[in-house]
Amino acid sequence: MRSAKKYKGFVFLMKAKPLMLIVLCSIIMASIPGLIFIFERNRRLIMISFWERESLLHYDVIIIGSGIVGLQTAIQVKEKHPNYEVLILERGLLPSGASTRNAGFAATGSLSELVEDAKHTSETALIDLFSKRKAGIDFLRAQLGDAAIGYTPEGSHELLRAAEAEIIGHIDHYNQLLKEVSGGNSFVLADEQIETFGFSPGRFRHCIACTTEAALHTGKLIKSLLHLALKKGVEIKTGAEVSHIENLNGKNLVLVKDGFHDSISFEAPQVIVCTNAFSKRFFPEADIQPGRGQVLVTHPIEDLKVKGIFHFDQGYYYFRNVGNRVLFGGGRNLDFTTENTTEISLNQQIQDQLIHLLKTELLPGQDFEIDMQWSGIMAFGTTKMPIIKSLEGNIHGGFRLGGMGVALGSMVAVELAQRIE
Ligand SMILES: Cc1cc2nc3c(=O)[nH]c(=O)nc-3n(C[C@H](O)[C@H](O)[C@H](O)COP(=O)(O)OP(=O)(O)OC[C@H]3O[C@@H](n4cnc5c(N)ncnc54)[C@H](O)[C@@H]3O)c2cc1C
């Protein structure tokens, strides 16, 4: 009996043990990556040195985002408080939103856009927005100088199709309304220019010159702001994505993920969020929608007639010359749903339409080749006014710059800097 039991036990062990061993080994093997991950994570979390903690993690003001608003805000904070230590944290190696990816229009708004906006906005609010844009452009010119930002005052033109002809009937009214801001007439009928610029005859019925708009060089503008910020002693860290801000006992911990550390905690009593379309992470309740903008630029074109900046279809399309190239962008209205995204990639349908319009309407009969295509992310909401908001714990935000942040950005920055104690 006993030996039969022993035999059964032996058979059971022989069958079960290898099974148990296999299960045990599998569990250990499966846990190894997890254990390595936890070990590695802890190692990275504690890899801050004493010196780093002493000198490199504490600031008076931390600004998140190095677009036009972030850079200008840092400059304005330094102007008011030269002794403050100011740090900008930028997630990209280059700014990665809209400020280095736009069309470079120093724009105050076309007539058709004003007429459209007036359907749901008071005239007082329209004048306010127009004058903020104008003031923002004047501010940049005075601060940095026209040469440094590639400002070329060739004016702008809005092209109107036959169906939009009634817009020209609003010229006198808006000239009157905006006289004080513009210091003269903002809009002048210039139909004769349609042929001068070489556009397809018959595609556009009217042309309105806008005296308050001009072109600038986006790259030069951002580089000039960057140099000024550095000159004033602002520190900038790129490749530093802020995951969240924690307000603890009156301190703001700004948690950053980079290529090496899972989380570094910077600290400042005051924080300013300048992340425009990416601001929901910090201001989840804000009325803000991302809107992607598509752009292309041609190779140089011989005898290019296009000079200055142009809009059509209520500003949904915009183009300009950059030397003897054409930069053309827009078409978001073709596919609002897809373009409501923070993803920086191309929409083929829109790019195809841009090329089609170049061939048929803007450069008819002219040979051209596309050199570059790109996109950037804007921020929109129910109104065109930017949001400037403060949360408890001295956390401020300036965002939702729409399609005219180059003009509006500096005024938002000035207001944000005023909130710093
Ligand atoms: C295609 C296109 C054409 C345009 N054309 C014009 C034009 O001609 N004229 C005009 O006035 N405006 C134009 N605009 C709009 C204008 O560029 C924007 O309104 C303006 O640049 C917004 O500036 P910003 O500093 O608020 O935002 P952004 O330039 O988007 O800067 C925000 C920065 O925050 C960073 N960031 C985001 N999240 C984080 C995070 N968690 N941690 C750290 N950093 C973060 C981003 O990488 C980005 O660099 C255009 C926009 C596009 C896309």
Ligand as a Chemical Component Dictionary entry (heavy atoms), coordinates in Angstrom:
data_LIG
# 
_chem_comp.id                   LIG 
_chem_comp.type                 NON-POLYMER 
_chem_comp.pdbx_formal_charge   0 
_chem_comp.three_letter_code    LIG 
# 
loop_
_chem_comp_atom.comp_id 
_chem_comp_atom.atom_id 
_chem_comp_atom.alt_atom_id 
_chem_comp_atom.type_symbol 
_chem_comp_atom.charge 
_chem_comp_atom.model_Cartn_x 
_chem_comp_atom.model_Cartn_y 
_chem_comp_atom.model_Cartn_z 
_chem_comp_atom.pdbx_ordinal 
LIG C1  C1  C 0 0.321  77.620 -41.070 1  
LIG C2  C2  C 0 0.144  78.802 -40.192 2  
LIG C3  C3  C 0 0.160  80.085 -40.731 3  
LIG C4  C4  C 0 -0.003 81.199 -39.899 4  
LIG N1  N1  N 0 0.161  82.435 -40.427 5  
LIG C5  C5  C 0 0.126  83.518 -39.617 6  
LIG C6  C6  C 0 0.417  84.805 -40.107 7  
LIG O1  O1  O 0 0.755  84.953 -41.269 8  
LIG N2  N2  N 0 0.313  85.865 -39.274 9  
LIG C7  C7  C 0 -0.029 85.704 -37.958 10 
LIG O2  O2  O 0 -0.155 86.700 -37.237 11 
LIG N3  N3  N 0 -0.269 84.476 -37.445 12 
LIG C8  C8  C 0 -0.175 83.383 -38.234 13 
LIG N4  N4  N 0 -0.385 82.144 -37.715 14 
LIG C9  C9  C 0 -0.723 82.025 -36.289 15 
LIG C10 C10 C 0 0.477  82.310 -35.402 16 
LIG O3  O3  O 0 1.612  81.634 -35.884 17 
LIG C11 C11 C 0 0.126  81.857 -33.974 18 
LIG O4  O4  O 0 -1.034 82.517 -33.555 19 
LIG C12 C12 C 0 1.251  82.205 -32.996 20 
LIG O5  O5  O 0 2.487  81.743 -33.472 21 
LIG C13 C13 C 0 0.962  81.596 -31.630 22 
LIG O6  O6  O 0 2.079  81.820 -30.831 23 
LIG P1  P1  P 0 2.199  81.114 -29.395 24 
LIG O7  O7  O 0 3.514  81.483 -28.859 25 
LIG O8  O8  O 0 0.990  81.431 -28.611 26 
LIG O9  O9  O 0 2.083  79.556 -29.705 27 
LIG P2  P2  P 0 3.107  78.536 -30.372 28 
LIG O10 O10 O 0 3.932  79.187 -31.393 29 
LIG O11 O11 O 0 2.302  77.363 -30.790 30 
LIG O12 O12 O 0 4.061  78.160 -29.170 31 
LIG C14 C14 C 0 3.694  77.267 -28.165 32 
LIG C15 C15 C 0 4.943  76.503 -27.774 33 
LIG O13 O13 O 0 4.655  75.704 -26.620 34 
LIG C16 C16 C 0 5.358  74.496 -26.743 35 
LIG N5  N5  N 0 4.717  73.519 -25.868 36 
LIG C17 C17 C 0 3.476  72.989 -25.997 37 
LIG N6  N6  N 0 3.206  72.136 -24.988 38 
LIG C18 C18 C 0 4.320  72.110 -24.212 39 
LIG C19 C19 C 0 4.663  71.417 -23.007 40 
LIG N7  N7  N 0 3.811  70.578 -22.421 41 
LIG N8  N8  N 0 5.903  71.597 -22.476 42 
LIG C20 C20 C 0 6.783  72.459 -23.049 43 
LIG N9  N9  N 0 6.505  73.138 -24.196 44 
LIG C21 C21 C 0 5.283  72.980 -24.758 45 
LIG C22 C22 C 0 5.235  74.163 -28.224 46 
LIG O14 O14 O 0 6.215  73.235 -28.637 47 
LIG C23 C23 C 0 5.389  75.533 -28.870 48 
LIG O15 O15 O 0 6.728  75.817 -29.242 49 
LIG C24 C24 C 0 -0.232 81.016 -38.513 50 
LIG C25 C25 C 0 -0.232 79.731 -37.977 51 
LIG C26 C26 C 0 -0.039 78.627 -38.796 52 
LIG C27 C27 C 0 -0.049 77.259 -38.207 53 
# 
loop_
_chem_comp_bond.comp_id 
_chem_comp_bond.atom_id_1 
_chem_comp_bond.atom_id_2 
_chem_comp_bond.value_order 
_chem_comp_bond.pdbx_ordinal 
LIG C1  C2  SING 1  
LIG C2  C3  SING 2  
LIG C2  C26 DOUB 3  
LIG C3  C4  DOUB 4  
LIG C4  N1  SING 5  
LIG C4  C24 SING 6  
LIG N1  C5  DOUB 7  
LIG C5  C6  SING 8  
LIG C5  C8  SING 9  
LIG C6  O1  DOUB 10 
LIG C6  N2  SING 11 
LIG N2  C7  SING 12 
LIG C7  O2  DOUB 13 
LIG C7  N3  SING 14 
LIG N3  C8  DOUB 15 
LIG C8  N4  SING 16 
LIG N4  C9  SING 17 
LIG N4  C24 SING 18 
LIG C9  C10 SING 19 
LIG C10 O3  SING 20 
LIG C10 C11 SING 21 
LIG C11 O4  SING 22 
LIG C11 C12 SING 23 
LIG C12 O5  SING 24 
LIG C12 C13 SING 25 
LIG C13 O6  SING 26 
LIG O6  P1  SING 27 
LIG P1  O7  DOUB 28 
LIG P1  O8  SING 29 
LIG P1  O9  SING 30 
LIG O9  P2  SING 31 
LIG P2  O10 DOUB 32 
LIG P2  O11 SING 33 
LIG P2  O12 SING 34 
LIG O12 C14 SING 35 
LIG C14 C15 SING 36 
LIG C15 O13 SING 37 
LIG C15 C23 SING 38 
LIG O13 C16 SING 39 
LIG C16 N5  SING 40 
LIG C16 C22 SING 41 
LIG N5  C17 SING 42 
LIG N5  C21 SING 43 
LIG C17 N6  DOUB 44 
LIG N6  C18 SING 45 
LIG C18 C19 SING 46 
LIG C18 C21 DOUB 47 
LIG C19 N7  SING 48 
LIG C19 N8  DOUB 49 
LIG N8  C20 SING 50 
LIG C20 N9  DOUB 51 
LIG N9  C21 SING 52 
LIG C22 O14 SING 53 
LIG C22 C23 SING 54 
LIG C23 O15 SING 55 
LIG C24 C25 DOUB 56 
LIG C25 C26 SING 57 
LIG C26 C27 SING 58 
# 
